[in-house]
């Protein structure tokens, strides 16, 4: 989740109006192979982010769907760049789509961040998820940056 998340402005139509988070995509991490981004962990980070931004309410009018379309990871390298594409849409109670955007983000974990490649890949996964959530929040009018997505591995 982004470390710095501002509260949604009172003029935002989404302020305290998102009642659920769902989606598909992602993969579970196989401890014997490589670090991945799971749907469940991404959704947890996204839900925590929208709560911190003041967008969540049990009685909200909108449902948020975040579908992980792709996560591209290198197999080897000193600096590991991960690219993630997520389609976000907000629908109202009548099923009308009020927001529909596909957001692509990148994050490069450098050799100086972690000596062991699997740890660099984990940091790159965390960074790319954090960047993607930050971009979504900015698109709906909330300032967000920095932080960690430690649960995504």
C-alpha positions as CSV (number, residue, x, y, z in Angstrom):
1,X,0.0,0.0,0.0
2,X,1.3,3.5,-0.7
3,X,2.9,5.0,2.4
4,X,1.5,8.5,1.9
5,X,-2.2,8.6,1.2
6,X,-4.2,11.8,1.5
7,X,-7.9,11.7,2.4
8,X,-10.3,12.0,-0.6
9,X,-11.5,15.6,-1.1
10,X,-15.1,16.2,0.0
11,X,-15.9,17.0,-3.7
12,X,-15.0,13.4,-4.8
13,X,-18.0,11.4,-5.8
14,X,-16.1,8.3,-4.5
15,X,-15.5,9.6,-1.0
16,X,-17.0,7.0,1.4
17,X,-18.8,5.4,-1.5
18,X,-16.8,2.3,-2.3
19,X,-18.3,-0.7,-0.5
20,X,-16.5,-3.7,-1.9
21,X,-13.3,-4.8,-3.7
22,X,-13.2,-7.8,-6.0
23,X,-11.2,-9.0,-9.0
24,X,-9.3,-11.8,-10.6
25,X,-5.7,-12.6,-11.8
26,X,-2.4,-12.8,-10.1
27,X,-0.6,-16.0,-9.0
28,X,0.3,-17.5,-5.6
29,X,3.9,-17.5,-4.7
30,X,5.6,-20.8,-4.9
31,X,8.4,-20.8,-2.3
32,X,10.4,-23.2,-4.3
33,X,10.3,-21.1,-7.5
34,X,9.7,-17.4,-7.6
35,X,7.9,-14.5,-6.0
36,X,4.5,-13.6,-7.4
37,X,1.6,-11.2,-6.8
38,X,-1.6,-13.0,-5.7
39,X,-5.1,-11.6,-6.2
40,X,-5.9,-11.9,-2.5
41,X,-2.8,-10.0,-1.3
42,X,-3.3,-7.3,-4.0
43,X,-6.9,-6.9,-3.0
44,X,-6.0,-6.6,0.7
45,X,-3.5,-3.9,-0.1
46,X,-6.0,-2.1,-2.4
47,X,-8.8,-2.3,0.2
48,X,-6.5,-1.0,2.9
49,X,-5.5,1.9,0.6
50,X,-9.1,2.9,-0.2
51,X,-9.9,2.8,3.5
52,X,-7.0,5.0,4.4
53,X,-8.0,7.4,1.6
54,X,-11.6,7.7,3.0
55,X,-13.1,6.1,0.0
56,X,-14.6,3.0,1.7
57,X,-18.0,2.7,3.4
58,X,-20.1,-0.4,4.2
59,X,-23.0,1.5,2.6
60,X,-21.1,2.8,-0.4
61,X,-22.8,3.1,-3.8
62,X,-19.9,1.7,-5.8
63,X,-18.2,-1.7,-6.2
64,X,-14.6,-1.7,-7.2
65,X,-13.3,-4.5,-9.4
66,X,-9.5,-4.7,-10.0
67,X,-8.5,-7.4,-12.4
68,X,-4.8,-8.2,-12.7
69,X,-4.3,-8.5,-16.4
70,X,-0.6,-9.2,-16.4
71,X,2.5,-9.2,-14.4
72,X,5.8,-9.4,-16.4
73,X,8.9,-10.4,-14.4
74,X,12.4,-11.1,-15.6
75,X,14.0,-14.4,-14.9
76,X,17.5,-13.1,-14.1
77,X,19.3,-9.8,-13.8
78,X,21.1,-7.4,-11.5
79,X,18.3,-4.8,-11.6
80,X,14.8,-6.5,-11.9
81,X,12.0,-4.6,-13.5
82,X,8.4,-5.8,-13.1
83,X,5.5,-4.4,-15.1
84,X,1.9,-4.8,-13.9
85,X,-1.3,-4.1,-15.7
86,X,-4.6,-3.9,-13.8
87,X,-8.0,-3.0,-15.1
88,X,-10.1,-1.0,-12.5
89,X,-13.8,-0.4,-12.8
90,X,-16.3,1.1,-10.4
91,X,-19.9,0.2,-10.9
92,X,-23.0,1.6,-9.2
93,X,-25.8,-0.4,-7.7
94,X,-27.6,-0.5,-11.1
95,X,-24.5,-2.1,-12.7
96,X,-23.6,1.1,-14.6
97,X,-19.8,1.5,-15.0
98,X,-18.8,4.9,-13.6
99,X,-15.0,4.4,-13.9
100,X,-13.1,2.0,-16.2
101,X,-9.4,2.3,-16.8
102,X,-6.5,0.0,-17.4
103,X,-3.4,1.1,-15.5
104,X,0.1,-0.1,-16.2
105,X,3.0,0.5,-13.8
106,X,6.6,-0.4,-13.6
107,X,9.1,-0.8,-10.7
108,X,12.8,-1.7,-10.8
109,X,14.4,-3.2,-7.8
110,X,18.2,-2.5,-8.0
111,X,21.0,-4.7,-6.9
112,X,21.7,-2.3,-4.1
113,X,18.2,-3.0,-2.6
114,X,18.8,-6.7,-2.2
115,X,21.8,-8.9,-2.9
116,X,19.8,-12.1,-3.4
117,X,17.8,-12.1,-6.7
118,X,14.6,-13.6,-5.2
119,X,14.5,-10.8,-2.6
120,X,15.0,-8.2,-5.4
121,X,12.1,-9.8,-7.3
122,X,10.0,-9.6,-4.1
123,X,10.8,-5.9,-3.7
124,X,10.0,-5.3,-7.4
125,X,6.6,-7.0,-7.0
126,X,5.9,-4.9,-3.9
127,X,7.0,-1.8,-5.7
128,X,5.0,-2.4,-8.8
129,X,1.8,-3.1,-6.9
130,X,2.3,0.0,-4.7
131,X,2.8,2.1,-7.9
132,X,-0.3,0.7,-9.6
133,X,-2.5,1.3,-6.5
134,X,-1.0,4.9,-6.3
135,X,-1.9,5.5,-9.9
136,X,-5.4,4.3,-9.4
137,X,-5.9,6.5,-6.3
138,X,-4.6,9.5,-8.3
139,X,-7.0,8.8,-11.1
140,X,-9.9,9.0,-8.6
141,X,-8.6,12.2,-7.1
142,X,-6.5,11.0,-4.1
143,X,-2.9,11.9,-3.6
144,X,-0.7,8.8,-2.8
145,X,3.0,7.9,-2.9
146,X,5.8,5.9,-1.3
147,X,5.3,3.2,1.3
148,X,5.4,-0.6,1.1
149,X,3.2,-3.5,0.1
150,X,4.9,-6.0,2.4
151,X,2.0,-8.5,2.2
152,X,2.6,-9.0,-1.5
153,X,5.3,-11.5,-2.2
